[in-house]
């Protein structure tokens, strides 16, 4: 169990509120799983109660100034509390958190500090905030907190800091890749990503380009690439600056290229538990790092959190392209996102199912479909980090943010009128 200030604490309440959004705004999407109106009402009440129970303790984290992850901590649930229930306390928390995040912005490197230090690898620690300014690619997905708070509080400096940070990462974290890797029909620049860049705090000059969770400093860590896809696409929607949409497209195209050119071992035989049909899946469930060698047993180590995050990024790119009247290209990214999610579900959906059962009090109780057979997640095959320099290698497990982005993908399709 992690403490309440751990960076992932917002994803489980976010998942509960994502389901609340679905049941409140798109009830027909649950028609095949909800038996009647009484069950629907009970489920709505259950989700709201659980959502508050998991979300309320996080209000106090809005004043944290020692982390850049306040977007992840707050936005998945507090935004929905404001937008669905007009919960003023939730909006106030978002604005407070954004102001806290802003304290980590430094005009010298023109960026938001991600980590105060990096000491959780076996060697190569980075310490000393006066000398070293650490920025990781994950930070792109925390910028929406600043844009959202700026829009709701008229504090334009929050948005300016977010845009400055995004522009800095365009130059510091993105690596242009060979034109020979372009997929058919795409003429833009392809980009891979660095995970971590260390700037000189005083001058803003780059001192190191490193990885902490990927295979090597020069490799493409799949989840880092996914954070970049989603983060730059979101930044485009808030700013309208074409450079961010171009970057998101180039990142997405390279992500697709690397999945499509991964070794044949990524495709495995699967049988659908629902239909009994056999086939192959796995081509579009990314390896945890696109440059990591396969293990000695030949079984690929994947990251379903990279898959679901990137799939969301594809839909956000599509929204951006639609704003420019590029409907055919938008449709392609929508299909890419759907393809990733279909393949991920076929390969990695946990077979240990749970269900809601009506109880004698008129409420709902969770129960294993097969008693004693359970898995505490929706998706398997996620990877926190498999870097040999990590103090602890964690792979092939569930991850709360893999599940959150899976639910968010479904909600995005519903909001876009595509499901």
QUIWO-V534397 format. One record per residue. N is the residue number from 1. RES is the residue in one small letter. OMEGA is omega in radians with two decimals (NA if undefined). NEAR is the number of other C-alpha atoms within 12 Angstrom. Layout:
n = <N;N>
res = <RES;RES>
omega = <OMEGA;OMEGA>
near = <NEAR;NEAR>
This chain:
n = <1;2;3;4;5;6;7;8;9;10;11;12;13;14;15;16;17;18;19;20;21;22;23;24;25;26;27;28;29;30;31;32;33;34;35;36;37;38;39;40;41;42;43;44;45;46;47;48;49;50;51;52;53;54;55;56;57;58;59;60;61;62;63;64;65;66;67;68;69;70;71;72;73;74;75;76;77;78;79;80;81;82;83;84;85;86;87;88;89;90;91;92;93;94;95;96;97;98;99;100;101;102;103;104;105;106;107;108;109;110;111;112;113;114;115;116;117;118;119;120;121;122;123;124;125;126;127;128;129;130;131;132;133;134;135;136;137;138;139;140;141;142;143;144;145;146;147;148;149;150;151;152;153;154;155;156;157;158;159;160;161;162;163;164;165;166;167;168;169;170;171;172;173;174;175;176;177;178;179;180;181;182;183;184;185;186;187;188;189;190;191;192;193;194;195;196;197;198;199;200;201;202;203;204;205;206;207;208;209;210;211;212;213;214;215;216;217;218;219;220;221;222;223;224;225;226;227;228;229;230;231;232;233;234;235;236;237;238;239;240;241;242;243;244;245;246;247;248;249;250;251;252;253;254;255;256;257;258;259;260;261;262;263;264;265;266;267;268;269;270;271;272;273;274;275;276;277;278;279;280;281;282;283;284;285;286;287;288;289;290;291;292;293;294;295;296;297;298;299;300;301;302;303;304;305;306;307;308;309;310;311;312;313;314;315;316;317;318;319;320;321;322;323;324;325;326;327;328;329;330;331;332;333;334;335;336;337;338;339;340;341;342;343;344;345;346;347;348;349;350;351;352;353;354;355;356;357;358;359;360;361;362;363;364;365;366;367;368;369;370;371;372;373;374;375;376;377;378;379;380;381;382;383;384;385;386;387;388;389;390;391;392;393;394;395;396;397;398;399;400;401;402;403;404;405;406;407;408;409;410;411;412;413;414;415;416;417;418;419>
res = <x;x;x;x;x;x;x;x;x;x;x;x;x;x;x;x;x;x;x;x;x;x;x;x;x;x;x;x;x;x;x;x;x;x;x;x;x;x;x;x;x;x;x;x;x;x;x;x;x;x;x;x;x;x;x;x;x;x;x;x;x;x;x;x;x;x;x;x;x;x;x;x;x;x;x;x;x;x;x;x;x;x;x;x;x;x;x;x;x;x;x;x;x;x;x;x;x;x;x;x;x;x;x;x;x;x;x;x;x;x;x;x;x;x;x;x;x;x;x;x;x;x;x;x;x;x;x;x;x;x;x;x;x;x;x;x;x;x;x;x;x;x;x;x;x;x;x;x;x;x;x;x;x;x;x;x;x;x;x;x;x;x;x;x;x;x;x;x;x;x;x;x;x;x;x;x;x;x;x;x;x;x;x;x;x;x;x;x;x;x;x;x;x;x;x;x;x;x;x;x;x;x;x;x;x;x;x;x;x;x;x;x;x;x;x;x;x;x;x;x;x;x;x;x;x;x;x;x;x;x;x;x;x;x;x;x;x;x;x;x;x;x;x;x;x;x;x;x;x;x;x;x;x;x;x;x;x;x;x;x;x;x;x;x;x;x;x;x;x;x;x;x;x;x;x;x;x;x;x;x;x;x;x;x;x;x;x;x;x;x;x;x;x;x;x;x;x;x;x;x;x;x;x;x;x;x;x;x;x;x;x;x;x;x;x;x;x;x;x;x;x;x;x;x;x;x;x;x;x;x;x;x;x;x;x;x;x;x;x;x;x;x;x;x;x;x;x;x;x;x;x;x;x;x;x;x;x;x;x;x;x;x;x;x;x;x;x;x;x;x;x;x;x;x;x;x;x;x;x;x;x;x;x;x;x;x;x;x;x;x;x;x;x;x;x;x;x;x;x;x;x;x;x;x;x;x;x;x;x;x;x;x;x;x;x;x;x;x;x>
omega = <-3.13;3.10;-3.04;-3.14;3.09;-2.94;-3.11;-2.96;-3.10;-3.00;3.12;3.01;3.06;3.10;3.11;-3.14;3.02;3.07;3.07;3.09;-3.11;-3.08;-3.13;-3.03;-3.09;-3.04;-3.14;3.12;-3.14;-3.03;-3.08;-3.09;3.14;-2.96;-3.04;-3.10;3.14;3.11;3.13;3.12;3.12;-3.14;3.12;3.14;-3.14;-3.13;3.14;3.14;3.13;3.14;3.13;-3.12;-3.14;-3.08;-3.04;-3.11;-3.07;3.10;-3.05;-3.13;-3.08;-3.11;3.09;3.08;-3.12;-3.13;3.04;-3.00;-3.09;3.04;3.08;-3.07;-2.98;-2.89;-3.08;-3.10;-3.09;3.11;-3.14;3.09;3.11;-3.01;-3.13;-3.01;-3.12;-3.11;-3.07;3.13;3.12;3.11;3.11;3.12;3.10;-3.11;3.09;3.14;3.12;3.10;3.07;3.12;-3.12;3.13;3.14;3.08;3.11;-3.07;-3.09;2.97;-3.11;-3.09;3.09;-3.13;3.13;-3.10;3.05;3.10;3.08;-3.03;-3.05;2.94;-3.07;3.11;3.13;-3.13;3.07;-3.13;3.10;-3.06;3.12;-3.12;-2.97;-3.11;-3.01;3.07;3.13;-3.05;3.10;-3.06;-3.14;-3.11;3.03;-3.08;-3.11;3.05;-3.12;3.13;-3.10;3.13;3.11;-3.13;-3.07;-3.10;-3.11;3.06;-2.99;-3.12;3.10;3.13;3.13;3.11;3.13;-3.12;3.09;3.13;-3.13;3.13;3.09;-3.09;3.02;-3.07;-2.99;-2.98;-3.10;3.13;3.05;-3.13;-3.06;3.08;-3.11;3.14;-3.10;3.05;-3.06;3.08;-3.14;-3.08;-3.11;3.12;3.04;-3.14;2.82;-3.01;2.86;3.08;-3.01;3.03;3.08;3.09;2.90;-3.06;-3.04;-3.03;-3.08;3.13;3.12;3.12;-3.10;2.89;-2.95;2.88;3.00;-3.07;3.11;-3.08;-3.12;-3.11;-3.10;-3.09;3.08;3.09;-2.95;-3.10;3.05;3.09;3.13;3.07;-3.10;3.12;-3.09;-3.07;3.13;3.08;3.09;-3.13;3.07;-3.12;-3.14;-3.02;-3.04;-3.13;-3.01;-3.10;-3.12;3.08;3.10;3.12;-3.13;3.13;3.14;3.08;-3.13;-3.14;3.12;3.07;3.12;3.12;-3.10;3.06;-3.08;3.13;3.05;-3.07;-3.07;-3.12;-3.13;3.13;-3.08;3.11;3.10;3.05;-3.13;3.11;-3.10;-3.07;-3.09;-3.13;3.13;3.11;3.08;3.09;3.04;-3.13;-3.09;2.95;-2.88;2.92;-3.10;3.02;-3.02;-3.12;3.13;3.07;3.06;3.07;-3.12;-3.14;3.09;-3.13;-3.06;2.99;-3.00;3.01;3.14;3.07;3.05;3.14;-3.05;3.08;3.14;3.12;3.05;3.10;3.10;3.13;3.12;3.03;3.14;3.08;3.13;3.13;3.10;3.11;-3.14;3.14;-3.12;-2.97;3.14;3.11;3.11;3.13;3.12;-3.14;3.05;-3.14;3.07;3.13;3.12;-3.13;3.12;-3.10;3.11;-3.11;3.12;3.11;-3.12;-3.08;-2.83;3.08;-3.10;3.12;3.13;-3.00;3.02;3.13;3.06;-3.11;3.10;3.11;-3.04;-3.14;-3.13;3.10;-3.10;3.12;3.08;-3.14;3.04;3.07;3.01;-3.03;3.11;3.13;-3.05;3.02;-3.02;3.11;3.10;-3.08;2.98;2.99;3.03;-3.13;3.02;3.13;3.11;3.11;-3.14;3.12;3.14;3.08;3.10;3.12;-3.09;-3.13;3.11;-3.11;3.01;3.07;-3.07;-3.12;2.96;3.12;-3.13;-3.10;3.00;3.12;-3.14;3.10;3.11;3.12;3.10;3.10;3.13;3.13;-3.13;-3.13;-3.05;3.13;NA>
near = <7;9;12;24;26;21;30;31;34;41;37;40;39;43;40;36;42;41;39;37;36;32;31;25;22;24;25;18;23;26;15;10;17;23;18;16;16;15;25;31;22;26;36;29;23;26;32;31;19;23;32;30;19;27;36;27;23;38;33;23;33;38;26;29;26;26;34;44;43;51;46;44;43;54;46;43;47;48;36;36;33;26;24;23;20;14;19;19;24;32;32;27;38;44;37;34;43;48;35;29;44;44;26;37;39;29;22;24;34;31;43;50;46;40;36;26;26;29;18;21;23;16;14;17;22;31;20;19;23;20;22;31;39;48;48;46;51;44;46;49;41;45;51;44;46;50;40;38;40;30;22;24;22;15;20;20;22;34;32;29;35;46;37;29;41;47;30;35;40;34;25;34;42;37;26;24;22;17;18;15;27;27;24;12;11;23;16;26;27;32;37;43;46;42;41;41;41;43;37;27;30;20;18;27;23;26;22;26;28;35;41;46;40;39;32;27;25;25;30;41;44;51;51;46;54;51;44;52;53;49;48;52;45;41;46;37;32;30;26;21;21;23;26;38;40;28;40;49;48;43;47;53;40;39;50;43;29;35;38;26;22;27;23;20;26;30;28;23;18;22;19;21;18;12;10;10;12;15;17;22;28;38;32;43;52;51;49;45;47;39;27;30;24;22;14;9;9;14;19;32;38;47;47;51;47;51;57;49;46;53;49;46;51;48;47;41;47;40;37;37;30;22;18;19;13;16;17;16;24;27;24;26;36;36;23;35;43;31;29;40;42;28;33;42;32;35;37;43;34;27;24;22;23;21;18;22;21;22;13;8;9;16;21;24;19;17;19;18;16;13;13;11;14;18;23;20;29;34;40;35;37;41;36;34;37;34;31;19;23;25;16;17;22;22;26;24;30;27;36;34;40;43;42;39;39;42;36;37;39;33;31;30;28;23;20;19;15;19;17>
